[in-house]
Amino acid sequence: MKHVFFDIDGTLWDFRSIIPESTARAVRLLRGNGHKAYLCTGRTRGYITKPNLLSLGFDGIVSGLGTRVEADGEVLAEYIIPDETAVRTVDTVKRFGFRAILEGPEYLYMDYDEFKDDPYGRKVMRDLGERRKSLSGNYGSWVISKLSCDMTDCDKHSCYKALENDYDFIEHNDVIVEMVPKGFSKGTGIRKLCALKGIDIRDTIAIGDGANDVDMFEVAGFSVAMGNGADKAKEAADHVTSNIHDDGVLNALTYLGLI
């Protein structure tokens, strides 16, 4: 039995949250053949709600870059940023010009006025619905595990220096950075799940496309980068499959002999 960990964005679905038919079929065939399928994502649990995704059937979820681990319907481990650290973090990123989205297991916190003119921000707010709460309106009472920031026109180097003891910084492009509590990553999440469920790490496979997938590639027994993935992901992977809309997941699992 193999345990396959799937990134979501750019791997299972595209930027419009559309899952290719071949991908849905591949995940179902994988589980039908007796293997296990897991989500392994930078999204916190509060941002994993879409029925078209969850209806595929997953045996567990590593969310928030390893800050929450669940399997078989049970939360096995979870990290919440302490209140004092969260307040200091928000004050710091705002001081240096960042626009922040605070990400937690139930809610995401962001201010409408900061993102109303941002296409991605509007999409996030539409997707979240009632799971979005005001950042400023709930000042200091957030329940969060990580954050993402728009760093347009900000002083990122001074901000990173001020927070370097608390976070690792994953830049996805010139605009978006994820700030992840030190000691957590997709890779640590996979290790934690395997340790708690008695899974041999050599029986794991990771499939992803982004910079934050490199850590899980380094941990998993075998790794696959999507053809549409970032160069960092492709360079770190054991195998590169085709693009998401060119049967990338189906071709990967076929290549591995799992379906």
Residue pairs with C-beta under 8 A, 6 or more apart in sequence:
1 34
1 35
1 36
1 203
2 35
2 36
2 203
2 204
2 205
2 256
2 258
3 35
3 36
3 38
3 59
3 194
3 199
3 203
3 204
3 205
4 30
4 35
4 36
4 37
4 38
4 204
4 205
4 206
4 207
4 253
4 258
5 38
5 39
5 40
5 62
5 186
5 190
5 204
5 205
5 206
5 207
5 216
5 220
6 12
6 27
6 37
6 38
6 39
6 40
6 207
6 208
6 249
7 40
7 41
7 186
7 206
7 207
7 208
7 209
7 210
7 213
7 216
8 39
8 41
8 43
8 48
8 53
9 15
9 41
9 42
9 43
9 209
9 210
10 208
10 209
10 210
10 226
10 228
10 229
10 244
11 207
11 208
11 209
11 226
11 244
11 248
11 249
12 19
12 23
12 27
12 39
12 53
12 56
12 249
13 19
13 23
13 52
13 53
13 244
14 244
14 245
17 50
17 52
17 53
17 127
19 52
19 53
19 56
20 244
20 245
20 247
20 249
22 247
22 249
22 250
23 244
23 247
23 248
23 249
23 250
24 56
25 250
26 249
26 250
26 253
26 254
26 259
27 37
27 56
27 57
27 249
28 56
28 57
29 253
29 259
30 37
30 253
30 258
30 259
31 37
31 57
31 59
33 258
33 259
35 258
36 59
36 60
37 56
37 57
37 58
37 59
38 58
38 59
38 60
38 61
38 62
38 71
38 193
39 48
39 53
39 58
39 60
39 61
39 62
39 63
40 61
40 62
40 186
40 189
40 190
40 206
40 208
40 216
41 48
41 61
41 62
41 63
41 64
41 65
41 186
42 64
42 65
42 146
42 170
42 178
42 186
42 210
42 212
43 63
43 64
43 103
44 63
44 64
44 67
44 68
44 103
44 104
44 105
44 108
44 144
44 145
44 146
45 61
45 63
45 64
45 68
45 70
45 105
45 106
46 103
46 104
46 105
46 106
46 107
46 108
46 128
46 131
47 103
47 108
47 124
47 127
47 128
47 131
48 54
48 61
48 63
49 131
50 127
59 71
59 72
60 69
60 70
60 71
60 72
60 193
60 197
61 68
61 69
61 70
61 71
62 68
62 69
62 186
62 189
62 190
62 192
62 193
63 70
63 105
63 189
64 79
64 103
64 105
64 145
64 146
64 184
65 146
65 170
65 178
65 180
65 184
65 185
65 186
65 189
65 212
66 184
66 185
66 186
66 187
66 188
66 189
66 190
66 192
67 78
67 79
67 145
67 146
67 180
67 181
67 184
67 189
68 75
68 77
68 78
68 79
68 105
68 145
68 189
69 75
69 76
69 77
69 78
69 189
69 192
69 193
69 196
70 76
71 193
71 196
71 197
76 192
76 193
76 196
76 197
77 192
77 196
78 105
78 145
79 145
79 181
79 184
80 104
80 105
80 143
80 144
80 145
81 89
81 144
81 145
81 146
81 181
83 140
83 141
85 166
86 102
86 140
86 142
86 144
87 139
87 140
89 147
89 163
89 166
89 167
89 179
90 100
90 102
90 135
90 139
90 142
92 159
92 162
92 163
93 100
93 147
93 149
93 159
93 163
93 179
94 100
95 159
96 154
96 155
96 156
96 158
96 159
96 162
97 151
97 153
97 154
97 155
98 149
98 150
98 151
98 154
98 156
98 159
99 114
99 115
99 118
99 149
99 150
99 152
100 110
100 135
100 147
100 148
100 149
101 108
101 109
101 110
101 115
101 121
101 124
101 135
101 147
101 148
101 149
102 108
102 109
102 110
102 135
102 142
102 144
102 147
103 144
103 145
103 146
103 147
103 148
104 142
104 143
104 144
104 145
105 143
105 145
106 131
106 143
107 131
107 132
107 133
107 143
108 124
108 128
108 131
108 132
108 133
109 132
109 133
109 134
109 135
109 138
109 142
109 144
110 121
110 124
110 125
110 132
110 134
110 135
111 134
111 135
111 136
112 125
112 134
114 121
115 121
115 122
115 124
115 125
116 122
118 150
121 150
124 132
125 132
135 142
145 181
146 178
146 179
146 180
146 181
146 184
147 178
147 179
148 176
148 177
148 178
148 179
149 176
149 177
149 179
150 175
150 176
151 174
151 175
151 176
151 177
152 175
156 177
160 169
163 179
165 182
166 181
166 182
167 179
167 180
167 181
167 182
168 179
168 180
168 181
168 182
168 185
169 177
169 178
169 179
169 180
170 177
170 178
170 180
170 211
170 212
171 177
171 211
172 178
172 210
172 211
172 212
172 230
178 212
185 212
185 215
185 216
186 206
186 208
186 212
186 213
186 215
186 216
186 219
187 215
187 216
187 217
187 218
187 219
187 220
188 215
188 219
189 216
190 201
190 204
190 206
190 216
190 219
190 220
191 201
191 219
193 199
194 200
194 201
194 204
201 219
201 220
201 221
202 221
203 221
204 219
204 220
204 221
204 222
205 220
205 221
205 222
205 223
205 224
205 256
205 258
206 213
206 216
206 217
206 219
206 220
206 222
206 223
206 224
207 223
207 224
207 225
207 226
207 241
207 249
207 252
208 216
208 217
208 223
208 224
208 225
208 226
208 229
208 233
209 225
209 226
209 228
209 229
209 230
209 233
209 244
210 229
210 230
210 233
211 230
211 232
211 233
213 225
213 229
213 233
213 236
214 232
214 233
214 236
216 223
217 223
217 225
217 233
217 236
217 237
217 238
218 236
222 238
222 239
222 256
223 236
223 237
223 238
223 239
224 237
224 238
224 239
224 240
224 241
224 252
224 255
224 256
225 233
225 234
225 236
225 237
225 239
225 240
225 241
226 233
226 240
226 241
226 242
226 243
226 244
226 248
226 249
227 240
227 241
227 242
227 243
227 244
227 246
227 248
228 243
228 244
228 248
229 237
229 240
234 240
239 252
239 255
241 248
241 249
241 251
241 252
241 255
242 248
242 251
250 259
253 259
